[in-house]
Every structure is written in structure tokens, then in C-alpha cells.
Amino acid sequence: MFVPLLRLEGVRVDSRWNQELAKDYERLQFHITIWEAAGRRLRRNYSFLFAVQAISYIAKICIHPMPVTSFDELWQHAAIGPIPGQIVLIIGLLFHASLVLVAVLTLKGQQAAGRVESMPAKYV
């Protein structure tokens, strides 16, 4: 769109992109659902961070203050105050499983896929 302007060729309206853009501005609507947006952001930005966080937490529980040698020690290391370690780990597992579920279920939606088209070769 801006390439012809930068080349001082003027604005090209023969492809009717300007009218499509004007229609889009007149009837404002989201082209993506909130769940699809959350899933995309989760997959592209946050999945790595949550994975590192989960691995770090499990590693910390397993080695601090002493290495775990039994499940009883694992439950003791994972306990937070009066909350038993089993409950803490189940809540963490459910949290991360829900993130994976949102990322996977929104993968097929892709309602906005194809909205952005590549520029024709004559403008590149």
C-alpha cells in the first residue's frame, strides 16, 4: 500500500482496497474472538515462559533444601503452609493443563487467518 507512495507513483485505487478499508471502518467488528486472541498470545508469547516457570518450580521442589528421595518428601517440599503438597501440585497441574487446553482448542479456529494477504510482486 505504501510502496507506490514511496516511489512517488501516487495512490493506486484500481484494486479497490480503499473501498474495502472504508467499509471495514464503517462497520467496525473484531475479526478474531477473544478465545482465539488469547490462544494465539499464549502460543506465541507465553508458552515458553510458563514452561520455564513450571520446570523451574519442579526442579526447586525436587532439590531444595535436600534432594527428594520419596513421595513423602516430595509432598513435604511442595506444601505451602497448611496446604498439603498434593493439593499444591494438583492445582499447578490443573493450571498448566488449562493453558495447554486453551492453546490447543484455539489452534483450529483461525477465523482471522487469511485476512492479511501478501503484497503483489509488482510492489515489492
Buried (B, 14 or more C-beta within 10 A) or exposed (E): EEEEEEEEEEEBEEEEEEEEEEEEEEEEEEEBEEEBBBBBEBBEEBBEEBEEEBEEBBEEBEEEEEEBEEEEBBBEBBBEEEEEBEEBBEEBEEEBEEBEEBBEEBEEBEEBEEEEEEEEEEBE
